Amino acid sequence: MKKKVYIISHSHWDREWYMPYEQHHMRLVELLDDVLELAETDPDFDSFHLDGQTIILDDYLQVRPEQKAAVQKAITDGKLRIGPFYILQDDFLISSESNVRNMLIGKKETEKWGPAVKLGYFPDTFGNMGQTPQMMQQAGLDAAAFGRGVKPVGFNNEVLDDENYTSQYSEMWWQGPDGSEVLGLLFANWYSNGNEIPAEKEAALAFWTQKLAEAEKFASTNHLLMMNGVDHQPVQKDITKAIALANELFPEYEFIHSHFDEYLKQIRKELPEEVGTVHGELTSQETDGWFTLANTASARVYLKQWNTQVERQLENITEPLAAMAYDLTQKYPHDQLDYAWKLLLQNHPHDSICGCSVDEVHREMMPRFEKANEVGKFLAEEALAQLVEAIDTESFSKISHPFVVFNTSGYEKSEVVKVKVEIERKPFKEGVPHELWEELAKSNTPKFEVVNSQGEIIHSVISKPEVSFGYDLPKDRFRIPYMAKYVEIDMPITNMPAFSWNTFALQESQSKIEEKGSMIKDLKHYRLENSCLVVTINEDGTLEVLDKAIGRTYSELLTIENTGDIGNEYIFKKPEGTSPILSSGCPAEISVVKDESFLAQIKIIQRMMIPKAADDLLEQEQKAVIDFRYRKAGRSKELQELTIETILTMERDSAHLRFETTVDNQMKDHRLRMLFPTGIQAETHEADSIYEVVTRPNRVSKSWENPTNPQHQHAFVNVHDDKSGITVSNYGLNEYEILPETNTIALTLLRAVGEMGDWGYFPTPEAQCLGTHTFNYGVDFHGEKAQRYATYKRAYAAQIPFSVKTTTRHSGQLKAKDAYLTVEGETVAITAVKNSEDNQALVVRGFNMSENSAEVQIKKMGSNEPDLLNLLEEKQNEQPTKKLKAYEIRTIGFDR
C-alpha cells in the first residue's frame, strides 16, 4: 500500500507583527489575488486553507470589495477553506469568554459564506489551554491542530534529538481535565514542513528525501501531512506542477493537493490503538524552558491592563445589564456588542495581545481598546437607565436623591463603593454659565446621610460639595447643558448577592449618629486590625500579616524585587553575574490616607536605587542578533532612584487586602516584581486559567534549563497546604512565578525591554514602558484548603466594580432590592450572562473550579428551569443536572 502525502496550501497570517498592520494588510491583498486567480486557472489546484480565521476575508474585501463574488465562488467550490474562528488568538492571555466569543463570531461570519473547516486551529499559539478538548467538543469540533507545547517541537522549527517525547507521534489524543478528548495534530516539523516544494528534479529529490523522512519519524499512519506555507508566505503558484513531479520521482508514495477535512477523515481510519495521550495544558514544560514564551504575559503590561478593563466591561457589566434590561424592553444590542467584541478580538492575536510586535502595532491597538470600551460603557449606561426607571423608589422621602447599586458579578461582593450624587442643578437657559456656577457654589448645602430602602442609615463618608459642568442628551430633543452641585459618597456594601441590586438615597440628616472606631490600632508602628487580620507595616514597607482565624503569620509580604532584563518581548533574561535588588531594609515613608470605621488606607513610599539601563554592550549584541541566551551584557553602573508608591486598603470584616502601586518608570532593561513569601510547604499551586483553576507544579522538569519558570494567570494564584493558604489576586497582571525554595509568589508588575526578539533585530523603544504606571492587585488568606474557593471568588469579584446609577423618586414594577439571578455552588465560577444570538434564551455560563463534582443551582426571577446549551448556545438533548462534574464547563439557557 502506498503512503499518501497530503499537501495543504496555506499562509499563516499574523495580521500585525514585525511590520505595522497595513504593511501586512497590503501583502494579504496580493496573496488572495493570487489564490483566487489560481482557483480559476489551475483545475488541479485543490484548495487554500485560510489559516482558520475569517477576519482575513473582511481585511481583503475592505480593499477589494469588487472581489466579493469571486471570494464566494472560491468558497462554494471548495477552493478556499475558511473558519472556524474569527481570529487566531493567544488563548492564555485573553479571558475564557473571549475565547468563546472568537468561536461564536467566527461561526456567524463563516455561515455568511459557507461551511467551516471542522478543526480547532492553533498553529502558533504560545502554549495551549488545558480545557481545549472540552471547548472544542462543545463547539462541535472533534480535532485540534497545534504547533507548540508538546515535544518534539523545538525553537526555530527544529526537531529535538531527545528520546523522551511527550507523544511518540504527531497524532495523539488530547484529554482535558474533565476527561473530554479530541484528536490532536501536532505540527511536529512545524507548519512549514512542506513549504516551497521544488518543481525541478534535482532539488525535488533532495527536498522530498529529507521531508518524507522527517514526517515519517512522527507519523502514526501511512498518511503524511505537508503544510505548504508559513508566516505571510505567498501562495506557491506552481504547486500542482511540483506535486506532479513528486509523483514521478517517488512512485512508492501518492502525493495529492488536499485539505484538512480529507486528511482528518483518512487518518481516523488508520489511527493505531497505541497512539499516545497528552493531558491538560500544553506549555512545553518538558523542554529546556527557554521558548515557552510565557514572558509575553509581562511584555507591555499596559496592554494587558487595558484588555482586562475592556473584557470586564463587556462580559461582566454591559452584557448582564443589557440582559436584565431586555426583560423590560424586549430589545438587546446584538449589533453594537458584536462591533465592540470584534474590535476587542482584533487585539487578541498572539503577536498583538502578547506585546511582541513592533511599536507601531501596539500603538494601533490602543484605539481599538478605547473604542470597544466606550461602546461597552454607552450600552451599559443605556441599560442602567432603563433598569432604574423601572425600580420603585417611592419609599424614600420626597426631597431625597435616590441611587441604585448593581452587583453584576456572579459572586457575593463586599466593597466600598464611591457614588457621585447631584443635589442641585441650574440649566444654562436660566442664566450665564459662570454666574450659575457661582450661585451654586455659594448656596447652602444641608448635612446629608445615606439610607437604604428600609429606612436604615448606612454609615458613609460624604464629601464637601463641588460644582461642575454637565449635560444631558435626550433621545427626542437637543442637548441640555447645565451647572450642577455634587457630593461624593464612600459607603460600604456588605455581602451583596450576585446579579442583584439595592436602592439607597441621599437625604438630609435627621440625626447625629456617627459610627466610631478605627482599624488603625498603632500609628507609631502602623498596626492595622479588623475582624480577620492583623497587619503590621515594617519600617521598610513590607508587611507582617496575622490570619486571626488560624493563628498563622506571613512575613515580608510586599517585598519589591528589581532585576535586569537583557531579553526581549518574548523572553526574560537576567544578566549573568547579577543579583536581584530588594527593597528589604530600605526605610519607607508611611502615612495615613483614610481612617474610617469601614475603611483604612495607608500610603507606603519605597525608594530603590537601581541601574538606569543595561550597559552599552546590550545594543551591540542586539544589532548583531546574538541569541539572548549567550549575551554578556550587564547592568549599567549608573544608578537612579525608582520611587514605588503603594496604597494599602483594608476593609472591615475582610481577609482581602488591596494594593494600588504607582511607579514613574524612567529606567530601561529591567523587571519589577512584588514578592509574597508564603512559607507554605507545597509541591503544587493553583492559578486561574481558561475555564479552569489549574494545578501546576512548583518545580520544573529535569530537562529545564531556564533559571526562571514564568506562568500565566488571569485573576489569581494560590499556594496552600491542608491547613492554610494565600491567594494573590491581580488586575491585568498576567505573569507570576513560584519561587520553589520558599514557595514565594512573585507577581510581575513591569518588564521593560528594547527589542522584539525572535528572528531578527527589531528595536522597540516603547516596550521599555517609560512613564507612570499604576498596578492593582491584592492578597487574601484562608484556612483549610476547601476554603480557598471563597478567596478565588473574591478575586473574581474584585475585578468587577459595582455599577451605580442615580435616579428620581418614582413608582416602578421592580422592587427596590432584588436579585435577577441566584447562584448557589461553592466551587461555581460564572463567566457570562447574556442573551443568545437569537434572543430565545438568557444564556448563563460558568465552570466548576474543583477537581470534584459540585452542587449547583442557578435560578432566574420569574422563569422556569433552564435548558442545557453548548458553547455555541445550541440546545442539547438533555437537561442540566444539579451537579457539575469535575472541571465541567456548563452553559444553560432560560427560555425568553
MOSUL-V599396 format. One record per run of one state. SS is the DSSP state (H for helix, E for strand, - for the rest). FROM is the first residue (numbers start at 0). TO is the last residue. If there is no record, write none. Layout:
ss: [SS | SS]
from: [FROM | FROM]
to: [TO | TO]
This chain:
ss: [- | E | - | E | - | H | - | E | - | E | - | H | - | H | - | E | - | E | - | E | - | H | - | E | - | E | - | E | - | H | - | E | - | E | - | H | - | E | - | E | - | E | - | H | - | E | - | E | - | H | - | E | - | H | - | E | - | E | - | H | - | E | - | H | - | H | - | E | H | - | H | E | - | E | - | E | H | - | H | - | E | - | E | - | E | - | E | - | E | - | E | - | E | - | E | - | E | - | E | - | E | - | E | - | E | - | E | - | E | - | E | - | H | - | H | - | E | - | E | - | E | - | E | - | E | - | E | - | E | - | E | - | E | - | E | - | E | - | E | - | E | - | H | - | E | - | H | - | E | - | E | - | E | - | E | - | E | - | E | - | E | - | E | - | E | - | E | - | E | - | E | -]
from: [0 | 2 | 10 | 11 | 12 | 20 | 41 | 47 | 49 | 52 | 53 | 54 | 63 | 64 | 76 | 79 | 82 | 84 | 85 | 88 | 89 | 95 | 111 | 115 | 116 | 119 | 122 | 127 | 128 | 131 | 138 | 142 | 146 | 152 | 153 | 154 | 157 | 158 | 159 | 170 | 175 | 180 | 186 | 200 | 218 | 222 | 228 | 230 | 231 | 238 | 249 | 252 | 257 | 259 | 270 | 276 | 279 | 281 | 282 | 293 | 297 | 298 | 299 | 300 | 329 | 333 | 345 | 348 | 349 | 353 | 358 | 390 | 391 | 400 | 407 | 412 | 427 | 430 | 432 | 442 | 447 | 452 | 456 | 458 | 459 | 462 | 465 | 472 | 479 | 496 | 499 | 508 | 519 | 522 | 526 | 529 | 532 | 537 | 542 | 547 | 551 | 557 | 558 | 564 | 580 | 582 | 588 | 595 | 598 | 611 | 613 | 614 | 616 | 623 | 627 | 630 | 634 | 635 | 638 | 651 | 655 | 665 | 669 | 676 | 683 | 689 | 691 | 697 | 710 | 712 | 715 | 720 | 724 | 731 | 734 | 739 | 743 | 752 | 754 | 755 | 762 | 763 | 764 | 768 | 770 | 782 | 784 | 798 | 802 | 806 | 813 | 814 | 816 | 819 | 820 | 824 | 827 | 835 | 840 | 848 | 853 | 855 | 856 | 860 | 866 | 869 | 874 | 875 | 882 | 884 | 888 | 895]
to: [1 | 9 | 10 | 11 | 19 | 40 | 46 | 48 | 51 | 52 | 53 | 62 | 63 | 75 | 78 | 81 | 83 | 84 | 87 | 88 | 94 | 110 | 114 | 115 | 118 | 121 | 126 | 127 | 130 | 137 | 141 | 145 | 151 | 152 | 153 | 156 | 157 | 158 | 169 | 174 | 179 | 185 | 199 | 217 | 221 | 227 | 229 | 230 | 237 | 248 | 251 | 256 | 258 | 269 | 275 | 278 | 280 | 281 | 292 | 296 | 297 | 298 | 299 | 328 | 332 | 344 | 347 | 348 | 352 | 357 | 389 | 390 | 399 | 406 | 411 | 426 | 429 | 431 | 441 | 446 | 451 | 455 | 457 | 458 | 461 | 464 | 471 | 478 | 495 | 498 | 507 | 518 | 521 | 525 | 528 | 531 | 536 | 541 | 546 | 550 | 556 | 557 | 563 | 579 | 581 | 587 | 594 | 597 | 610 | 612 | 613 | 615 | 622 | 626 | 629 | 633 | 634 | 637 | 650 | 654 | 664 | 668 | 675 | 682 | 688 | 690 | 696 | 709 | 711 | 714 | 719 | 723 | 730 | 733 | 738 | 742 | 751 | 753 | 754 | 761 | 762 | 763 | 767 | 769 | 781 | 783 | 797 | 801 | 805 | 812 | 813 | 815 | 818 | 819 | 823 | 826 | 834 | 839 | 847 | 852 | 854 | 855 | 859 | 865 | 868 | 873 | 874 | 881 | 883 | 887 | 894 | 895]
